[in-house]
Each structure stands twice: as C-alpha cells, then as structure tokens.
Amino acid sequence: MRKAALSPDGRLLALAARTGEILLVPLDSGATRRGASGLTDPIALQFAPDGSELWVRARDGRTARVAPADATLIDDGFAWRTMVSGAPLTVDTSGTFALGDARARGALVVADGSLQTDGAVVVVTRADALARLSVDGSTPGRVDGPAQPALHASACAGACLLTAADAASFRTYFWRIAPFDATPTLLPGRVFLDDGRAAIDCGGRHALLEDPSGLARITLPPRATGAGLAPGPPRARSVPQASLARAWLDGTGATAYALDATGRLRVFDAATMAPRPLPAAVGRHAPLIAASPRALLLRARDGDALLVAPPVRVVRRFAGDVEMTRPRFSATGALVAVRRDGGWALYRTADGRFVGRAADGELLFAPDDRTVVGVAATVSVHRLDD
C-alpha cells in the first residue's frame, strides 16, 4: 500500500496501492470494499471534511474522487480546477473545513462545514482577499494568486482563519469561518504563522501578536474601526530581550510560548504575559522538538527529550535523540508517538503514561484520539480507553 487515510469520524480506513487499487476497511464492522482510482503511484489520499468523498492525487498531478460507500469512482478529476485545487488538502481537527497546502498559491476552505458538489469553496487569493468559486461542474473563473502565497493558519476548532502576506508582515488579517464572513479585520501587529499553525488558542478566542514594543495577547474577534483596523489595546504585553522567531499558545490560551532567534525558549502566563521559569532540566538553546496544543517536546540539557505539559511541567523523559525519529502528536495532542525498539510507543501527554505500541510504519490517529491505526506489512487497529 502506498497511502493511508482515516475518515473524519475515525470509523473507515482507506488504503491506496501503487497499482491504483483502493481498499476501504470499516474499523467497527462490515466487509472490506475494493475499488480502483485509475491512478498509479498516489502521493496524496484525503477524505472530504464531511467524509462523503475520498480524494486521490497521483504523482503526475491527476486527481480522482472515490465514493466511500462502495469504493466506486465518482469521476477522474475535480469539477473545480483552479491553481490550488490539485494541492494535497488537510482538514482541521474538528473536520469543519479544509485548507490547501501552504506552498500552493492559495488555500481551499469549505465554508459551511461540508463539501457538496453544488456548493462553493473559498480561495485565499491574497492575504487580504478571498474569492468564492462554484463547484457545480461549470468552468470556474481564473483565480490568480500573488507571486508569493499568503501564509494562513486557523484555530484548532476551525472557528477563524488568519492570513498574512509573509512571515515578517505586520499586516495580519482575521477571518471568521464559522459562521463565514468574507470581510477581514486587520490586526495591529504580526501574528506568528508556522507551517499552517497560528499563535492562537483552539477556540479562536485569543492570539499572540508582535509589534515593535514586544509580544502581546489580543482578544478575538477584534472590533474593527476605520479602514478595518482593530487598534484596541492588547490585554497583556511582555517585552522579550531578543527578536522572536516563533510563538504559540496552548489550546486553552492560558500559556504563551516564544522561541527567539537564538533558539531560546520563553514561557509566559498568557493572562498577564508575566514570565514563567523553565525547569532546570530544559536546555537554554534550541530546546523545541515538537509542539501541540496540549504538550511540548523539549530538548533537555543532557540531550535527552522532555515531554512537557502546560505551563512548564515535565511529565516524562525520553533517553536519546528522539528528534531523529520524528515523534508525532495525535490530532488533539492528547497522545505522542515516539519510535522505540523497531516500532511506535504511545504515551499520554497529560501525565506521560505509556498506553501501547504500534508496528513501525505509517501511523494514523482518529480525530477523537481513541483509535490509532498502524499501516506497515500488516494493518493494526488500536482502541484506547481513558
């Protein structure tokens, strides 16, 4: 098998072979369904946000839609053919909308929480502009993107979208997604956008901004005045000693983290932006290995890795350089997977407790983190209880 994907409800496993064969495996009960996409060597496999379709993309750029109910081919290409529609798509953890690859010239957003063939998609053409396109099978108008794509990221729950022209831009725009509003509000500072993630809590209630006077937390949605600018004073502010390369909030918005240009980590109480002390075991420079809304993996002073729960509580130590094994957080961040002894070891991020093992290979997490699927020489399904 070449690619694997889980449906948004975590109940159906899709497998795509190099030959073009599609397997749909119910994880609760029922018979495996077989079909063919007509595409060899798939490089992307993705369910629609509502699970109604399975999207396959081949290395040569061709795409196909497959019906999950019976594995039959819907068609051999998307009805909407824009400059961004062929990019691999990702779905937010709530399953309410989809975003295109950040390297594409724009983003696809399903504004109403479902994909219907007679509906519409929203394309981010610039940081400050959206375009609506019909997906009813008619030929859409051409949508031209900028020379450089707009950066974009959303809250975990998909409540809002943030866009910016580039990483250094002090013109960041706030878009309400649920419910959808195509009128942006200009935020008074730079929001940190990193690989599709934003310095924003999961509910879309607060964001971290940087302006010339320091790092600040602002309440969302902002109140626009004048030309769409939201100049209201931030609720709290901190002035780091060095310019920041990255910043983020935990899922609740209670703790703020910032990484400066030297790799030094700083932690703040997000309500007051007062600094918090780091544990003595945390390295002073380049400590970050991976982050999720619920936990961090940091490099210790002795080179080991530390699993840290908000605000800065060490819950487990991993011996050796786990960064080389590409550790992975689950969809909600409740679990972390680390390669150990030829396979994956799963741990709970809240307390560092070991919860199980999976074979080495591709690892898939259901949106609720209660089902973990390992795809290797064999397929293994693991159910997790509290």
C-alpha positions as CSV (number, residue, x, y, z in Angstrom):
1,M,0.0,0.0,0.0
2,R,1.2,3.5,-0.9
3,K,-1.0,5.8,1.1
4,A,-3.5,5.5,4.0
5,A,-6.1,7.9,5.5
6,L,-8.8,7.8,8.2
7,S,-12.3,9.2,7.7
8,P,-13.2,12.3,9.7
9,D,-15.2,10.2,12.2
10,G,-12.4,7.7,12.6
11,R,-14.5,4.7,11.5
12,L,-13.2,4.0,8.0
13,L,-9.6,3.3,6.9
14,A,-8.8,4.0,3.2
15,L,-5.7,2.4,1.6
16,A,-4.4,3.3,-1.9
17,A,-2.0,0.9,-3.7
18,R,0.6,1.9,-6.3
19,T,-1.4,0.0,-8.9
20,G,-4.4,2.2,-8.4
21,E,-6.4,-0.2,-6.2
22,I,-8.5,1.3,-3.3
23,L,-9.3,-0.6,-0.2
24,L,-11.9,0.7,2.3
25,V,-11.8,-1.1,5.7
26,P,-14.5,-0.4,8.3
27,L,-12.9,-0.3,11.7
28,D,-16.2,-1.1,13.6
29,S,-17.8,-3.8,11.5
30,G,-18.6,-4.7,7.9
31,A,-16.8,-6.1,4.9
32,T,-13.8,-4.6,3.2
33,R,-14.7,-2.8,0.0
34,R,-12.4,-2.8,-3.1
35,G,-12.3,-0.3,-6.0
36,A,-10.0,1.4,-8.4
37,S,-9.0,5.0,-8.7
38,G,-7.4,4.7,-12.1
39,L,-4.3,6.5,-10.8
40,T,-1.0,4.8,-10.2
41,D,1.6,5.9,-7.7
42,P,-0.7,8.1,-5.5
43,I,1.1,10.7,-3.4
44,A,-1.9,12.1,-1.5
45,L,-5.1,10.4,-0.1
46,Q,-7.6,12.5,1.7
47,F,-11.3,12.3,2.8
48,A,-13.5,15.3,2.3
49,P,-14.2,17.2,5.5
50,D,-17.7,15.5,5.9
51,G,-16.4,12.1,4.8
52,S,-18.7,12.0,1.7
53,E,-15.8,11.6,-0.7
54,L,-12.3,10.2,-0.9
55,W,-9.8,12.3,-2.9
56,V,-6.7,10.7,-4.6
57,R,-3.9,12.5,-6.2
58,A,-1.2,10.9,-8.4
59,R,2.4,12.0,-8.9
60,D,1.6,13.2,-12.4
61,G,-0.9,15.7,-10.9
62,R,-4.1,13.9,-11.9
63,T,-6.8,13.6,-9.3
64,A,-9.8,11.3,-8.7
65,R,-12.8,11.1,-6.4
66,V,-14.0,7.8,-4.9
67,A,-17.3,7.1,-3.1
68,P,-16.6,5.7,0.3
69,A,-19.9,3.8,0.4
70,D,-19.0,1.3,-2.3
71,A,-15.4,2.3,-3.5
72,T,-16.7,3.2,-6.9
73,L,-15.1,6.0,-9.0
74,I,-17.1,9.2,-8.9
75,D,-15.0,10.9,-11.6
76,D,-11.4,11.2,-12.7
77,G,-10.9,14.7,-11.6
78,F,-12.3,17.6,-9.5
79,A,-15.0,19.8,-11.1
80,W,-13.2,22.8,-9.8
81,R,-9.8,23.2,-11.5
82,T,-8.0,26.2,-10.0
83,M,-4.3,26.7,-9.4
84,V,-4.8,25.4,-5.9
85,S,-7.4,22.6,-6.2
86,G,-4.8,19.9,-7.0
87,A,-2.7,20.5,-3.9
88,P,-2.9,18.0,-1.1
89,L,-5.5,19.1,1.4
90,T,-5.6,18.9,5.2
91,V,-8.7,19.0,7.4
92,D,-8.8,20.8,10.8
93,T,-9.3,18.7,13.9
94,S,-13.0,19.5,14.1
95,G,-13.5,18.3,10.5
96,T,-15.3,21.6,9.6
97,F,-13.2,22.9,6.8
98,A,-10.2,22.1,4.6
99,L,-7.1,24.1,3.8
100,G,-4.7,23.7,0.9
101,D,-1.0,23.1,1.1
102,A,0.7,26.3,2.4
103,R,3.1,26.0,-0.6
104,A,0.3,26.3,-3.1
105,R,-0.8,29.6,-4.4
106,G,-3.8,30.0,-2.1
107,A,-6.0,27.8,0.1
108,L,-9.2,26.0,-0.2
109,V,-11.8,26.5,2.5
110,V,-15.1,24.7,2.8
111,A,-17.1,27.5,4.4
112,D,-20.2,25.7,5.5
113,G,-18.5,22.7,7.1
114,S,-19.4,20.2,4.3
115,L,-18.4,19.6,0.7
116,Q,-21.3,19.4,-1.7
117,T,-20.9,19.2,-5.5
118,D,-23.4,22.1,-5.8
119,G,-21.8,24.2,-3.2
120,A,-18.9,26.6,-3.2
121,V,-15.3,26.8,-2.0
122,V,-13.4,29.9,-0.9
123,V,-10.0,30.5,-2.3
124,V,-7.5,32.8,-0.5
125,T,-6.0,34.8,-3.4
126,R,-4.1,37.3,-1.3
127,A,-3.7,37.9,2.4
128,D,-6.5,40.4,2.3
129,A,-8.7,38.9,-0.4
130,L,-11.0,35.8,-0.7
131,A,-12.7,34.6,-3.9
132,R,-15.8,32.3,-4.0
133,L,-15.9,29.6,-6.7
134,S,-18.7,27.4,-7.7
135,V,-18.1,23.6,-7.7
136,D,-21.3,22.6,-9.6
137,G,-19.2,21.3,-12.5
138,S,-19.2,24.5,-14.5
139,T,-15.9,26.0,-15.6
140,P,-14.8,28.4,-12.8
141,G,-13.2,31.8,-13.5
142,R,-9.5,32.0,-13.3
143,V,-8.1,32.8,-9.9
144,D,-4.6,34.3,-9.9
145,G,-2.5,34.2,-6.8
146,P,0.3,36.5,-5.8
147,A,3.9,35.9,-6.7
148,Q,4.4,34.5,-3.2
149,P,1.5,32.7,-1.5
150,A,-0.3,34.2,1.5
151,L,0.5,32.5,4.8
152,H,-2.5,31.1,6.5
153,A,-3.4,29.2,9.7
154,S,-6.5,28.5,11.7
155,A,-7.7,27.8,15.2
156,C,-7.8,24.1,16.2
157,A,-11.6,24.1,16.2
158,G,-11.8,25.9,12.8
159,A,-13.6,29.0,14.2
160,C,-11.4,31.5,12.4
161,L,-8.6,31.9,9.8
162,L,-5.6,34.2,10.0
163,T,-3.7,35.3,6.9
164,A,-0.5,37.3,6.3
165,A,1.5,38.3,3.2
166,D,4.7,36.9,4.6
167,A,6.4,35.8,7.8
168,A,7.7,39.3,8.6
169,S,4.4,41.1,7.7
170,F,2.8,43.4,10.3
171,R,-0.4,43.2,8.3
172,T,-2.3,40.1,9.5
173,Y,-5.9,39.6,8.8
174,F,-8.6,37.9,10.9
175,W,-11.4,36.0,9.0
176,R,-14.4,34.5,10.8
177,I,-15.0,31.0,9.3
178,A,-17.8,29.6,11.5
179,P,-20.1,31.4,10.6
180,F,-18.3,32.5,7.5
181,D,-17.6,36.2,7.0
182,A,-15.7,37.4,3.9
183,T,-14.9,40.8,5.5
184,P,-11.5,40.7,7.1
185,T,-10.2,42.7,10.1
186,L,-6.7,44.0,10.1
187,L,-4.9,43.1,13.3
188,P,-2.5,45.6,14.9
189,G,0.7,43.6,14.7
190,R,2.3,40.4,13.4
191,V,0.7,37.1,14.2
192,F,3.0,34.1,14.1
193,L,2.1,31.6,11.4
194,D,4.2,28.5,11.2
195,D,3.6,25.5,8.9
196,G,-0.2,26.0,8.9
197,R,-0.4,26.7,12.6
198,A,-1.0,30.0,14.3
199,A,-0.3,31.6,17.6
200,I,-4.0,31.2,18.5
201,D,-5.8,29.1,21.0
202,C,-8.1,26.2,19.8
203,G,-11.3,28.1,20.3
204,G,-10.1,31.2,18.4
205,R,-10.5,33.4,21.4
206,H,-7.0,34.9,21.7
207,A,-3.9,35.4,19.5
208,L,-0.3,36.4,20.1
209,L,0.9,39.4,18.3
210,E,4.3,41.0,18.0
211,D,4.8,44.7,17.4
212,P,7.9,47.0,17.9
213,S,7.1,47.2,21.6
214,G,7.0,43.5,22.3
215,L,4.8,40.4,22.4
216,A,1.2,40.8,23.3
217,R,-2.0,38.8,23.6
218,I,-5.1,40.2,21.9
219,T,-8.7,39.1,22.3
220,L,-10.6,37.8,19.2
221,P,-12.7,38.6,17.3
222,P,-11.3,42.1,17.2
223,R,-13.5,45.2,16.8
224,A,-12.8,46.9,13.6
225,T,-12.7,50.7,13.3
226,G,-11.9,53.0,10.4
227,A,-10.4,51.1,7.5
228,G,-11.0,47.7,9.0
229,L,-8.2,48.1,11.6
230,A,-8.6,46.7,15.1
231,P,-6.5,49.1,17.2
232,G,-7.8,48.0,20.6
233,P,-5.1,47.7,23.3
234,P,-3.9,44.1,24.0
235,R,-4.9,42.7,27.3
236,A,-1.3,42.0,28.3
237,R,2.2,42.6,27.0
238,S,5.7,41.3,27.5
239,V,9.0,42.6,26.1
240,P,11.4,39.7,25.3
241,Q,15.1,40.5,25.2
242,A,15.6,39.2,21.7
243,S,13.5,39.2,18.5
244,L,11.2,36.2,18.2
245,A,11.3,33.6,15.5
246,R,8.1,31.7,16.6
247,A,5.4,32.0,19.2
248,W,2.3,30.0,20.1
249,L,-0.5,29.5,22.7
250,D,-1.6,26.3,24.3
251,G,-5.0,25.0,23.4
252,T,-6.7,26.7,26.3
253,G,-5.0,30.0,25.7
254,A,-3.6,30.1,29.3
255,T,0.1,29.8,28.5
256,A,2.2,31.6,25.8
257,Y,5.4,30.2,24.4
258,A,8.0,32.1,22.4
259,L,11.2,31.0,20.6
260,D,13.8,33.7,19.9
261,A,16.2,33.8,17.1
262,T,18.9,32.1,19.2
263,G,16.7,29.1,19.9
264,R,16.0,30.1,23.5
265,L,12.5,29.2,24.8
266,R,10.5,31.7,26.9
267,V,7.2,30.9,28.6
268,F,4.6,33.4,29.8
269,D,1.4,33.4,31.7
270,A,-0.9,34.5,28.8
271,A,-3.4,36.3,31.1
272,T,-0.7,38.7,32.3
273,M,2.3,37.9,30.0
274,A,4.4,37.6,33.1
275,P,7.4,35.3,32.5
276,R,7.4,31.7,33.9
277,P,10.6,30.0,35.0
278,L,11.7,27.0,33.0
279,P,12.6,23.7,34.7
280,A,16.3,23.3,35.4
281,A,16.4,20.3,33.1
282,V,15.4,22.2,30.0
283,G,18.2,23.3,27.7
284,R,18.7,27.1,27.2
285,H,19.0,27.0,23.4
286,A,17.2,25.1,20.6
287,P,15.1,23.2,23.1
288,L,12.0,22.7,20.9
289,I,11.5,19.4,19.2
290,A,7.7,19.3,18.5
291,A,4.6,21.2,19.8
292,S,0.9,20.5,20.1
293,P,-2.0,22.4,21.7
294,R,-1.6,20.2,24.8
295,A,2.1,19.5,25.2
296,L,5.7,20.2,24.0
297,L,8.7,18.0,23.4
298,L,11.8,19.9,24.5
299,R,15.5,19.1,24.4
300,A,17.0,18.6,27.8
301,R,20.4,20.0,28.9
302,D,21.9,16.5,28.6
303,G,20.5,15.9,25.1
304,D,17.5,13.7,26.1
305,A,13.9,14.8,25.3
306,L,11.4,16.0,27.8
307,L,7.6,15.8,27.4
308,V,6.3,19.0,29.0
309,A,2.6,19.7,29.8
310,P,1.4,23.4,30.1
311,P,2.5,25.5,31.6
312,V,6.0,24.0,32.1
313,R,5.5,20.7,33.9
314,V,7.9,17.9,32.9
315,V,5.8,14.7,32.7
316,R,8.3,12.2,31.1
317,R,11.9,12.0,29.9
318,F,12.9,10.1,26.8
319,A,16.5,8.9,26.6
320,G,18.4,9.6,23.4
321,D,17.8,11.9,20.5
322,V,14.1,11.3,19.8
323,E,14.1,14.2,17.3
324,M,15.8,11.9,14.8
325,T,12.9,9.5,15.0
326,R,10.4,12.3,14.1
327,P,8.0,12.0,17.1
328,R,4.3,12.7,16.3
329,F,1.5,14.2,18.3
330,S,-2.0,12.9,17.7
331,A,-4.9,15.0,16.2
332,T,-5.8,16.7,19.5
333,G,-2.4,16.5,21.1
334,A,-3.6,14.1,23.8
335,L,-1.1,11.4,22.7
336,V,2.5,11.5,21.5
337,A,4.2,8.7,19.5
338,V,8.0,8.0,19.7
339,R,9.8,5.3,17.8
340,R,11.2,2.7,20.1
341,D,12.5,-0.8,19.6
342,G,11.5,-1.1,15.9
343,G,8.0,0.4,16.4
344,W,6.0,3.2,17.8
345,A,5.5,3.7,21.5
346,L,2.4,5.8,22.5
347,Y,2.3,8.0,25.6
348,R,-0.4,10.2,27.1
349,T,0.7,13.8,27.1
350,A,-1.2,14.8,30.3
351,D,0.8,12.5,32.6
352,G,3.4,10.8,30.4
353,R,1.8,7.4,30.9
354,F,2.7,4.6,28.4
355,V,-0.5,3.4,26.7
356,G,0.6,1.0,24.0
357,R,2.7,0.1,21.0
358,A,2.2,0.0,17.2
359,A,4.3,-1.5,14.4
360,D,6.8,0.7,12.6
361,G,5.3,2.3,9.5
362,E,2.6,4.9,8.9
363,L,0.6,6.0,12.0
364,L,-2.9,7.4,11.8
365,F,-4.9,9.0,14.6
366,A,-8.7,9.3,14.7
367,P,-9.9,12.9,15.4
368,D,-11.0,11.9,18.9
369,D,-7.7,10.1,19.6
370,R,-9.5,6.9,20.7
371,T,-8.4,4.9,17.6
372,V,-4.8,4.5,16.4
373,V,-4.1,2.7,13.1
374,G,-0.6,1.4,12.2
375,V,0.0,0.7,8.5
376,A,3.1,-1.5,7.8
377,A,3.3,-5.0,6.4
378,T,0.1,-5.6,8.2
379,V,-2.6,-3.1,9.4
380,S,-3.1,-2.9,13.2
381,V,-6.0,-1.1,14.9
382,H,-5.7,0.0,18.5
383,R,-8.5,1.2,20.7
384,L,-7.6,3.5,23.5
385,D,-9.6,3.9,26.7
386,D,-9.3,6.5,29.4
